[in-house]
Amino acid sequence: MSGVSKVTRNMFDSVMLPVYAPAAFVPVKGKGSRVWDQQGNEFIDFSSGIAVTALGHCHPALVKALKEQSELIWHTSNLFTNEPALRLAKKMIDATFADRVFFANSGAEANEAAFKLVRRYAIERHSPYKTKIIAFKNAFHGRTLFTVTVGGQAKYSDGFGPKPADIIHVPFNDLDAVKAVMDDHTCAVVLEPVQGEGGITPVDADFLRGVRELCDRHQALLVFDEVQSGMGRTGTLFTYMRYGVTPDVLTSAKALGGGFPISAMLTTNDVAQVMEPGVHGTTYGGNPLACAVAEAAFDAINSPEVLSGVQGRHEYIVSRLAEINQRYGVFADVRGLGLLIGAELSADYSGMAREFLAAAVDSGLMLLNAGPSVLRFAPSLVIPMEDLQIGMERLENAVKQVAEAKAK
């Protein structure tokens, strides 16, 4: 490390591409739902790296899998297969509607693969003109040019030149809006069962059933982006299981690796048959190291003990938010499923989510936002109740701090 100056937060501003604005502290250690910075200050983590570390930091089962696989084989390329990838794929298939799996490294890559797949399926099976993708306003599907275009937020997609064509956005949970644009040129409808970046908005059950029926009627595929809502986050392994509506394609990432980069696209045998060697691929996707860690994470999350504990934690957070709101009147709405909860700020505090996040850090709490006016709660699925209680106390301190500063 000779020649490298002492690492500080200020170094970020001179060496990193300025696409992020990270907090003033630098986390250096995590254990469970607690994190420590360079100065030894402790934080309760309600963010889980944006719903990634679903089993907390440095979970023993994941550490064990990483250590063991790191001494066997890390990477082979897709010219070869490997045991961890095959084991993980089989477990995901056995637990879901799917027959086939494609592994990649990020949610964007999984969604990119899904969008290419549905276009190819429609073209191969139906017509070269059946390419329309219906997506939703305020959605988020990744940062590649294709996925950011399917995501319905101009602030992420504008300014990069011509966008992929034949993508239409309609209001979320509005079945009439979908009917108005759905036709036989539609290849797929793409949605998040809980819109994450768009403000933590769950899909309406009747709307979801209606979309499934429209897809069947027009021979279009239904794609669920469960990058954030999947892997136990809402109390079932995947959120589609709560609704009893089965997609044709599903994407997973974030918590799939428990903190190690990996993603997956799942689909049926019928849809998968339009793909063949060379049509799509990835250098690192399905590597043994990532799949070994993800298998350990999958086994832990897909257990009655973990999944059954999500709802009780949800109810505790919601009840404490109601108590805080009685005292300070900062929230207009609290919504979400399981441990993906959004607290929308009231009109007086509209656009101030970042101020609440900064105050939370001052109080020893790591928190997220979902847009400028929604606080997002996505703690570990196994966060101890003691940590949850302390975290909510620190949140109340932060709310008090912002409310008092605003009243001055």
Steps between C-alpha positions, in 0.01 A plus 500: 500500500800729471423827327134496606406785732277451803148408391240758596156599374660801326695263276172402334461847352835482321517138381143378433266580212258755647182295461446451875487730801593266786461580868775677688613187686676191362370163626781252565339214692161337524359225718136405489300824486774719644767692309807690619683784324870595491469678833328208671155661504218243499191510277185290483449398136145540367621513137663159442697650213166572326334170592813296426639373832175325589674282759700787646872562466748210504242230565689189618350268237598738218849556640549122523381445140725780373808368680446142391432581135787753486742212556343282228428696179392859435435528129474276195325711229182383331697252288459275804233448762559459873346326800389805706315649201317176428406447864371856533305479175332175608401647834351810338306288251370267772377798705331697218294475180816493288667225297810689384742750652754746359753647741653847469657752739248779560131576485552707187665205325222263603241745369697560181495124441127488575416781258709346224337164567141624473575687178667194348219270612234719338698539180583128472154368595269768366614795286803723440269792579395371844754707695302744717590496870248650741658631821398741774565854606728533803642152439867416530666208321870584488757734347584350161352698211231235437403451865507868587268564204255234616511662844253787487708783649637765266751623759691173454454449125523845339824652374661192345383530142251281310318244712389148408165524325155345544478544878182654644444621856162518671396579859560220752194313634280643219357205307304721258826671403656161421194395299523822298850420371493118499471338159632208297830683441571486876773252588502555877378691801775571754437600862636501853258335748609779732633809326822572688676813378161635398384537862430151646164445333360143507311369202123470537379136494211560259726700270757220496239237415368725226845547349556123503171450312588768245838339437336163443242651266762677288769227516734730688738400778477632855832599660540560873803699608555362851852638532402693812173334607624141474703265720277521806478878510118505515458185710481238224797380299379711206220753513302340216425217746299742717271582210450162337586646160784325318729683256666354191834659587635613838820681590685486830814668633587715804433260792560191283870511590453648847754768410702319232421616144275253317167512318270256329233492232247219535260377234308199369616227264275632225640853509859384546495294181541808277852549633806312376879510552645839409174693513569650842769469764713651773862455607453483876138383522460172685856493629564242774591751770182705463279194467646333808424807712156539342417137569574555868289817498217325317495212749488739795235734358276226359426365845187521716698664781615795290186549289261472796689769691455769237138594575557556873787737424282676243226556756744634757649755257156615383371537857806702604466721193140570604617597850770728360248657265258572785773706665647677198254473208767442236345210305206510261495126428675178598487215247684193381522127561713306746831673558471730201320796654458856376406797719386786279572842644214740565454815293696711749803274456462420130834463323693479827584127508873574479480722808346210693773265376771740615335540841473121525874467445559759773286281727685178410256356245554399136179568306390525135269716296283405202476827315517845660198456727500137620709340775576137419545229761670180384678348800638149517229235500655364819573826677483434877206669671743681728669661198162578348388675817823699530479593133146632534605702804779652294254570220279688744802707607567581134136596436505723807821665376353578157167615643665736749736642237206567270300669777775754564 
